[in-house]
Amino acid sequence: MARTTQMAPAGPPEGMDDALLDQAAALCHERAVRLTDMRRLVLGLVLAADRPLGAYELLERIRVSRGRPVAPPTVYRALDFLLEQGLIHKIERLSAFVGCRHMLESGHACHSHVHAAQFLICTRCGRVTELDDAHILHALLEVTQARGFSVRQTTIEAEGICATCA
């Protein structure tokens, strides 16, 4: 049986995401890095999606929004930049990308602070919820430090069924 995927709008929705994209551009400017048009488009598509997007899905959405294809390395470079700047997260289990919820809510990208990404992944609808729970981070750091392990970065991915699908 073929699985159908729902396509989000080709570009960022009007209003809300324009402000978020401007906020991301300001963060990049503060760091003396550039949010190019392609990086901004990729970020806008990730933020506009109601679920994580893979690189090839992003390629298709860019093709639809621009009316012409773009080379895969172009998208991968944009994704690498957005990850490096803390504007998006990669959900390793899905090999897909989501906007950094903390950045969206607080105005600070993950790059600028210690932030342990914690995700709840619904195996039915595919939605991902980002948590920013200091208790989880504290518990993890306590356990790892007791074992002499120095944590550089953490990403916790928990799979299950969301409240909507339950």
Buried (B, 14 or more C-beta within 10 A) or exposed (E): EEEEEEEBBBBBEEEEBEEBBEBBBEBBEEBEBEBBEBBBBBBBBBBBBEBBBBBEBBBBBBEBBEEEEBEEEBBBBBBEBBBEBBBBBBBEBBEBBBBBBBBBEEEBBBBBEEBBBBBBBBEEBBBBBBBBEEEBBEEBBEEEEEEEEEEEEBEBBEEEEBEEEE
